[in-house]
Amino acid sequence: MSVYVNNAATSWPKPECVPKAVFDFMTGRGANLARGAAAKRDVDTLDMVMECREALADLFCGYRDCDPRYVTFTSNVTESLNVVLKGYLRPGMTVATTSMEHNAVIRPLRALEKKGINLEIIKCDDRGRLDPRSLELLIESKTIDMVVIAHGSNLCGVIQDVKSVGKICKDKGVPFVLDTAQTAGVIHISASDLGLSALCFTGHKGLMGPQGIGGIVWEPSFAEKCSPFVEGGTGSFSDEEYQPTRMPDKFEAGTPNLPAIAGLLAAVRWIEETGIETIHSREKELGERLLKGLIHMKGIEFHGPSDMENRLPVFAVNFDCVDNGTLAGELADMGIETRPGLHCAPLAHKTLGSFPQGALRLSVGYFNTEEDVDSTLNQLSRLVDR
Ligand SMILES: Cc1ncc(COP(=O)(O)O)c(C=O)c1O
């Protein structure tokens, strides 16, 4: 038996078109980007990368009629966040975030703090929810130069009220940066409606693409204010010794992960065909089934929201009789793949009261079945009973 309930780490399996597109690119095309002589293979690569930018700009409702040049490719959302945070924040500025963030936000901010940037961490409640009013009060009490938060928690699935946060930031003129690692491809997100300065995404989770690709959808005037994180060859303006300021070249030095872009394009097309609403309601259905089974288990301690309202199907639990690491190991021996421990989110665990022991995380995805959920619940309760 094999049951994969670790989709918050990376989605699996991928739609069949995704590995096929990676294979087809590597075997049939494979030319570098803007580093050839306009042979057919060169033009095909250029078109494929532009088509992927356009598909992402459309998916996330980018700015200026979804201008695809304002979609930057990176390796993952961690890199995207580093590009944005380190490209914009300067000593003396103050950045606000929450106590539910992944280390992809917290670690760059802690590093920036050492360089003279002030950090304000707003405490979320013990279910992981941010009260937008506390952000508003903070912005009213001092100058905040940027707000950066995760849309959905990788630990307990809570979805933050980004609509209210976006409105507050817009009214107060504060740049708003969103980490969509857990929500992109699963929930409809409009960068322009939310007033985002930068939407940071990773390709390998809800977007169903390969690992090693992520990106940023920029609000154009904000992109102009950020300095590039990496400088080097872009295949353009080769007479220049300085990094081009034109998009998308400004933030994309070096050869990108072209096979992964091919896979991501196929994945986004698959999402368009399947429909985000269909994906979301299927995941919610599976989440409800898992939640119903978990909540009544003997000796369970449930971290995060205990209903499916505004949450992802990502659950963090502990049992009073057994360590979460031992449990995850025994489940793995039975072919059930979960994730124990601290999930790169120590502050979030502190917020939910599960630090330092961490928790057992179970996360279902679109390709799970009712049988997957039931056998996970059965094996889990057998282990706990034992
Ligand atoms: C909320 C959140 N932010 C950031 C990340 C980092 O993602 P990546 O490793 O793809 O950069 C994750 C991954 O689990 C996440 O869940």
The ligand as an SDF file (V2000), in Angstrom:
LIG
                    3D

 16 16  0  0  0  0  0  0  0  0999 V2000
    4.0770   28.9850    3.2950 C   0  0  0  0  0  0  0  0  0  0  0  0
    5.3580   28.5470    2.6470 C   0  0  0  0  0  0  0  0  0  0  0  0
    6.2650   29.4610    2.2860 N   0  0  0  0  0  0  0  0  0  0  0  0
    7.4190   29.1170    1.6960 C   0  0  0  0  0  0  0  0  0  0  0  0
    7.7240   27.7990    1.4200 C   0  0  0  0  0  0  0  0  0  0  0  0
    9.0070   27.4550    0.7380 C   0  0  0  0  0  0  0  0  0  0  0  0
    8.7710   26.8310   -0.5080 O   0  0  0  0  0  0  0  0  0  0  0  0
    9.9710   26.4470   -1.4720 P   0  0  0  0  0  0  0  0  0  0  0  0
   10.7830   25.4200   -0.7250 O   0  0  0  0  0  0  0  0  0  0  0  0
    9.3260   25.8920   -2.6920 O   0  0  0  0  0  0  0  0  0  0  0  0
   10.7450   27.6750   -1.7110 O   0  0  0  0  0  0  0  0  0  0  0  0
    6.8150   26.8060    1.7830 C   0  0  0  0  0  0  0  0  0  0  0  0
    7.1360   25.3910    1.5860 C   0  0  0  0  0  0  0  0  0  0  0  0
    6.6800   24.5190    2.2920 O   0  0  0  0  0  0  0  0  0  0  0  0
    5.5970   27.1890    2.3950 C   0  0  0  0  0  0  0  0  0  0  0  0
    4.6860   26.2930    2.7310 O   0  0  0  0  0  0  0  0  0  0  0  0
  1  2  1  0
  2  3  1  0
  2 15  2  0
  3  4  2  0
  4  5  1  0
  5  6  1  0
  5 12  2  0
  6  7  1  0
  7  8  1  0
  8  9  2  0
  8 10  1  0
  8 11  1  0
 12 13  1  0
 12 15  1  0
 13 14  2  0
 15 16  1  0
M  END
$$$$
